[in-house]
Amino acid sequence: MSDSSISQGAAITLNKLTKRYGDATAVDAIDLNAEPGEFLTLLGPSGSGKTTTLNMIAGFVDVTEGEILVDGKPVYALPPHKRNMGMVFQHYALFPHMSVGDNVAYPLRQRRLPKSERGRLVADALNKVGLANLSHRMPRQLSGGQQQRVALARAIVYSPRVLLMDEPLGALDKKLRDSLQLEIKRIHAELGTTFVYVTHDQDEALVLSDRIAVFNQGKIEQVGSAQDLYERPSTIFVAQFVGESSLFHGLAVDHGAGKGVLSSDRTLHAHRGDARTGAPAALVVRPERIRVQSIDGTAPSGNAVRGRILQEIYLGNSRKLEVELGDGSKVLVRESAGDVTANRPGDLVWLTFRAEDAVVLTSNESPDRPQAADDHVPVFASH
Amino acid sequence: MRKPAARMWKGALWLFCALVALWLAAPSLIVIPLSLTDKPSFSFPPTGWSTRWYTNFFQDPSWVGALASSLQVGALVAVVATIAGTAAAAALTRSAFRGQQTVKAILLAPMIAPVIVVAVGLYALFLRTNLLGTTLGFVIAHSVLALPFVIIPVTASLNGFDRRLESAAAICGANRWTTFRQVTLPLVAPGVISGALFAFVTSFDEVVLSLFIQSPYLQTLPVKMYASVTRDTDPTIAAAATLILGLTTVLTLTTTFYIARRNRVR
């Protein structure tokens, strides 16, 4: 709302950034960049290296190899207090011996701003987070959500060009998380600051981010928009970590312009895929793209797999079915409330899906069951 | 059926505790009536009351001088031991280095090492370095004894301190020294203050070391009292003891209340 605080965000570039602790590699030569003003989320399970990466950007953790550039300039020589970044921590990290106002004014005090200027900027920042009249309270008198707003105000009060957030909503309950997500999104839009946001919560990442970098075991699996990750996952890990996926295991085969997955009893087709022919692979489909059809009718054409419904989970706006396939593996099917079929747990069913909704990806793990026998010749279903 | 029995046991427990408390405190408290006697010798229970031994204390330059020396040495020890002890506690809690446990053990050793041994060693050392009977000598000797009493509470405070606050201060633009002054120190202040108090009291009532390093020109109050009790049994010594008791009690209570209030405000 205030014109003076609009700052242009900085560009951040990570080049082959690596962090090793003894023999353990926490972050493994990652390349990543954030555009000025972008909301970039580092998403991954715990121990995947996302927080270490954030702490290296902040300067709290030394870089083993590689470099961090902010607006093209390396920052390795700068200690955290000279990097001029804002940061919000998971457990707020408010100074308990200072009032809300003094907490928010703290970065301004370090920058030796005159008192009058400080007062104005503090009021401004507290306004932005909706806590205009709590300036005199002590942190312990506030709720968790309010404390995190104060922490946010403290991080934006000096208009840093980079704002780092380390699971800032991790300690809050679901409702509060949802409303604060929207506020963070609004504040990002208002400020134009580059946000780097760490979370293990994929829903949060989807709501907030311009782009998401998915971390796994110290490496980045894929970087892209929420839509890219959901609709065009490039690895099985991404497919399973971002949203739900159903996997059909087998060996990759070529199929016209697309790819297929072959297993002992069937060949399934996908329009996309990068798995090497002959390698263990999985065909990945989102559960809502799969249809369930009673086994009694005529055998469906196209991609079809037989299975038995194990259980149904009622979710209000949809129902989820867990289906066991002939090879013993289990997949999920989601039927939205308007399209619920009459199939019940225990029923034998056909699962069908379109080739354009499927992608064939290399699987690192061996499939759940033995590979196709040697004598089995790839057979392509006719279209 | 159980209730009256429980009440009886509770009563017995109270009585027992009161007896133990009396047992612990009585020998100290007995100096108060002793100091207020009107006889020129120790008489208990007192037969008459008088404040003449207090007058005597404050009119005798050797007693007042000893009190002044004790206050001066105690204050200096509090400053020296608090600064050194806080720095040591910070180093011991913040960093991991080879031989850390050994360093810690050495720093805490004065608490368990027999004082008489330390005293003999210091005497030999001070004899060579001409520190016997000097304020500097007293401050050095007492600081060694006081150091563990600072390190222990400050270490406890630092262990309970959330180090993420230091990261938060750093990202706000505060360098390490500013962070320590503005964030860490105010939050571990209760530990530092108790440490300073312990250091002062350790110095203020130290006898054994002081007897070795005293000189006729520089005596602390306990040394003067010891000399006095071996020469004459004049109740002035009881007046001195009461003053020490009063001073340490007031100091302890103020600090306790101050820390309790701080914790409530937090």
Interface residues (C-beta under 8 A of the other chain):
Chain A: A58 G59 F60 P79 P80 H81 K82 R83 N84 M85 G86 M87 F89 H91 A93 L94 F95 P96 H97 Y106 P107 Q110 R111 M138 R140 R154 A155 Y158 L164
Chain B: D162 R164 L165 S167 A168 A169 A170 I171 C172 G173 A174 N175 T178 V183 P186 L187 V265 R266
